[in-house]
């Protein structure tokens, strides 16, 4: 068990690593902490996701725009990611939000988050914390509606929305979603996705992974990018899916896979975990 001091130190390390990993890497920089970047799988776009044509979508989108306008979004992003990496466009004036609110009945809404994806959302001491949780709470304070946090997984997104168990979701990639099935909001944040291996194990090119197993996390966007990557199709024998970044790292360290497919946030978490061994 980590002490409170060690937990705080780990969070600081994650912040520093996220700054390095979410800012695009130049061609000359191929290492990221304890890992070497073998392949860039493209970008992952995060946004709020709603039921198709749900009346709360304009409310939440306007609230997110107001959080961008008044600086709260930047502050929340900097708190959890080390710097402001939010991309949500600001609205021109807060009256835009209040005009929409006047036409929408007050209600209690549930927001779905992946509570196993630090620092976007996680559970600690029986409470939900993280960047997406702070954004949801800021929306609640801004519009005066009660918002409840509902833990879920990305694969459940459509069923959770259609069933009414959640009203919208935060912290999930939107690149693989069918726009006919959802209303997808403005982009909140963009992260790069990578195939990585140990910085000192000599693997520098995808062809060196021929016949090997790649591990990845329960992240549909990353899994889809891996399946569509030409070099991965050509060289990789099989991909194993693990629940989260820390478990994926454990299997990698145990020799169960030769490389990992992750996004920049997950890679930062793995690097921080290594430093706490």
Buried (B, 14 or more C-beta within 10 A) or exposed (E): EEEEEEEEBBBEBBBBBBBBBBEEBEEEEBEBBBBBBBBBBBBBBBBBBBBEEBEBBBBBBBBBBBBBBBEBBBBBBBBBBBEBBBBBEBBEEBEBBEEBBEEBEEEEBBBBBBBBBBBBBBBEEEEBBBBBBBBBBBBBEBBEBEBEBBBBBBEBBBEBBEEEEBBBBBBBBBBBBEEEBBBBBEBBBBBBBBBBBBBEEEBEEBEBBEEBBBBBBBBBBBBBBBEEBEBBEEBBEEBBBBEBBBBBBBBBEEEEBBBBBBBBBBBBBBBBBBEEE
